[in-house]
Amino acid sequence: MIVGCPKEIKVNEKRVGLTPLAVRAYVEAGHEVLIESGAGQGAGLDDEAYRLAGAKIVANNVLVWEKAELIVKVKELLPPEYPLAKPYQIVFTFFHLAASLELTLACLERKITAIAYETVTVGGELPLLKPMSAVAGRVAILAGATHLASFAGGKGILPVGALGGPPAKVLIIGGGVVGQNAALTATGLGLTVTVLDKDPVKLDLLRPLLPDGSKVLLNEPNTLVSELKKADIIIGAVLNPGAKAPKVISREQLKLIQPGSVLVDVAIDQGGCFESSRLTTLSDPVYVEEGVVHYCVGNMPGAYAKTAALALSEATLPYGLTLASGDLKTVLLANPPLLSGLNAYAGYLTLKPVAEAFGLEKSYRASLTALS
Ligand SMILES: NC(=O)c1ccc[n+]([C@@H]2O[C@H](COP(=O)([O-])OP(=O)(O)OC[C@H]3O[C@@H](n4cnc5c(N)ncnc54)[C@H](O)[C@@H]3O)[C@@H](O)[C@H]2O)c1
């Protein structure tokens, strides 16, 4: 199979879908690999390293999309990429379709075979989302701490405390992978942490990992209100896999938060979990509403491209090799984790929460075997 890796075009996104190590594995499995020149540069991976690993370097993304049967990327397709995708071309990347009607319609219109990292599921876990969530959870605390600074619109308290000033209070809503990594980073820096989740099982798993003094509680309305009033940094880290993020803080509740506090909506890639959230970029990450600083970057791990690219490529490699190993339908039907990653195929949606997010139930098919 011809496997292609174009350069990411999202603002300040420096990650790359394939590292030279991954390229070598595809080449050794008998595939041809095309890498867009400069694709890995932002993550410290130059064209020469890819050439040595056996890749063919091509001048631009048009050539990659034109020739490759399997595209391995990082972020969702952006409008300039829609017309480059060909019918039945397999695109293996983060899609977050429930957050974008425009991209969902483009996948249907272009008949893209969309295999989304974020819905590949093994034993109830999301192994391809997990490494990026681990990075994003840690970045969330660093971003929250940075924007507590006076110059950034924050309330001007030093997050780690000093000279009798107490450390910042962090509220984390969602105690999964992002939540756990945020909580461990925050407590490691000496910040005071409260985690809320709707799932008591998640809370029981998290509780023993955190130091004394941390609070791990069920997300109930009264608890949420009381914690919102106290928090300096609030991290939104909820997920219902494949679906639009649930809204956990309303506009009304925003008024309860102290001015100069920082909201970090990590779930913005799934549409955002605060009613007042709107997508921002790594180069222009914050805005202020009701006096509260909002950080809503959809590609937070992209800020630390080398760490993130190596972790992502390592996680996706075995799945990508399987995808490239034979006839797509046969491969998917024999591999439930990869099948759970299939969001769109042959002009139909194959993931129900995405169809439901946009009232596109007529374009939904539950079974791959029914599609030609
Ligand atoms: N912005 C970024 O750059 C970036 C990077 C990585 C991950 N993410 C996103 O972060 C989000 C969280 O990912 P994750 O890997 O931690 O998911 P996860 O499944 O590990 O954890 C999500 C948690 O949210 C909880 N939850 C769901 N609804 C809730 C509610 N109403 N109240 C309280 N808790 C609730 C679930 O019980 C679960 O424990 C996802 O949307 C993911 O796509 C964003």
Ligand as a Chemical Component Dictionary entry (heavy atoms), coordinates in Angstrom:
data_LIG
# 
_chem_comp.id                   LIG 
_chem_comp.type                 NON-POLYMER 
_chem_comp.pdbx_formal_charge   0 
_chem_comp.three_letter_code    LIG 
# 
loop_
_chem_comp_atom.comp_id 
_chem_comp_atom.atom_id 
_chem_comp_atom.alt_atom_id 
_chem_comp_atom.type_symbol 
_chem_comp_atom.charge 
_chem_comp_atom.model_Cartn_x 
_chem_comp_atom.model_Cartn_y 
_chem_comp_atom.model_Cartn_z 
_chem_comp_atom.pdbx_ordinal 
LIG N1  N1  N 0  -7.727  20.114 23.481 1  
LIG C1  C1  C 0  -6.822  19.162 23.263 2  
LIG O1  O1  O 0  -5.760  19.412 22.701 3  
LIG C2  C2  C 0  -7.074  17.763 23.715 4  
LIG C3  C3  C 0  -6.061  16.803 23.761 5  
LIG C4  C4  C 0  -6.346  15.528 24.244 6  
LIG C5  C5  C 0  -7.633  15.218 24.667 7  
LIG N2  N2  N 1  -8.616  16.165 24.583 8  
LIG C6  C6  C 0  -9.993  15.948 24.992 9  
LIG O2  O2  O 0  -10.097 15.898 26.399 10 
LIG C7  C7  C 0  -11.343 15.276 26.729 11 
LIG C8  C8  C 0  -11.141 14.258 27.845 12 
LIG O3  O3  O 0  -10.383 13.171 27.352 13 
LIG P1  P1  P 0  -9.971  11.931 28.272 14 
LIG O4  O4  O 0  -9.025  11.120 27.475 15 
LIG O5  O5  O -1 -9.600  12.375 29.623 16 
LIG O6  O6  O 0  -11.343 11.131 28.356 17 
LIG P2  P2  P 0  -11.704 9.990  29.428 18 
LIG O7  O7  O 0  -12.781 9.184  28.802 19 
LIG O8  O8  O 0  -10.486 9.314  29.915 20 
LIG O9  O9  O 0  -12.295 10.820 30.656 21 
LIG C9  C9  C 0  -13.463 11.584 30.539 22 
LIG C10 C10 C 0  -14.137 11.604 31.906 23 
LIG O10 O10 O 0  -15.246 12.509 31.826 24 
LIG C11 C11 C 0  -16.222 12.006 32.727 25 
LIG N3  N3  N 0  -17.475 12.683 32.467 26 
LIG C12 C12 C 0  -18.297 12.613 31.375 27 
LIG N4  N4  N 0  -19.352 13.447 31.533 28 
LIG C13 C13 C 0  -19.197 14.053 32.742 29 
LIG C14 C14 C 0  -19.937 15.019 33.444 30 
LIG N5  N5  N 0  -21.080 15.515 32.969 31 
LIG N6  N6  N 0  -19.489 15.411 34.666 32 
LIG C15 C15 C 0  -18.335 14.905 35.181 33 
LIG N7  N7  N 0  -17.583 13.986 34.549 34 
LIG C16 C16 C 0  -18.003 13.572 33.338 35 
LIG C17 C17 C 0  -16.214 10.510 32.444 36 
LIG O11 O11 O 0  -16.826 9.766  33.494 37 
LIG C18 C18 C 0  -14.716 10.242 32.339 38 
LIG O12 O12 O 0  -14.149 9.862  33.558 39 
LIG C19 C19 C 0  -11.844 14.677 25.406 40 
LIG O13 O13 O 0  -12.787 15.534 24.812 41 
LIG C20 C20 C 0  -10.604 14.631 24.557 42 
LIG O14 O14 O 0  -10.887 14.615 23.162 43 
LIG C21 C21 C 0  -8.351  17.411 24.106 44 
# 
loop_
_chem_comp_bond.comp_id 
_chem_comp_bond.atom_id_1 
_chem_comp_bond.atom_id_2 
_chem_comp_bond.value_order 
_chem_comp_bond.pdbx_ordinal 
LIG N1  C1  SING 1  
LIG C1  O1  DOUB 2  
LIG C1  C2  SING 3  
LIG C2  C3  SING 4  
LIG C2  C21 DOUB 5  
LIG C3  C4  DOUB 6  
LIG C4  C5  SING 7  
LIG C5  N2  DOUB 8  
LIG N2  C6  SING 9  
LIG N2  C21 SING 10 
LIG C6  O2  SING 11 
LIG C6  C20 SING 12 
LIG O2  C7  SING 13 
LIG C7  C8  SING 14 
LIG C7  C19 SING 15 
LIG C8  O3  SING 16 
LIG O3  P1  SING 17 
LIG P1  O4  DOUB 18 
LIG P1  O5  SING 19 
LIG P1  O6  SING 20 
LIG O6  P2  SING 21 
LIG P2  O7  DOUB 22 
LIG P2  O8  SING 23 
LIG P2  O9  SING 24 
LIG O9  C9  SING 25 
LIG C9  C10 SING 26 
LIG C10 O10 SING 27 
LIG C10 C18 SING 28 
LIG O10 C11 SING 29 
LIG C11 N3  SING 30 
LIG C11 C17 SING 31 
LIG N3  C12 SING 32 
LIG N3  C16 SING 33 
LIG C12 N4  DOUB 34 
LIG N4  C13 SING 35 
LIG C13 C14 SING 36 
LIG C13 C16 DOUB 37 
LIG C14 N5  SING 38 
LIG C14 N6  DOUB 39 
LIG N6  C15 SING 40 
LIG C15 N7  DOUB 41 
LIG N7  C16 SING 42 
LIG C17 O11 SING 43 
LIG C17 C18 SING 44 
LIG C18 O12 SING 45 
LIG C19 O13 SING 46 
LIG C19 C20 SING 47 
LIG C20 O14 SING 48 
# 
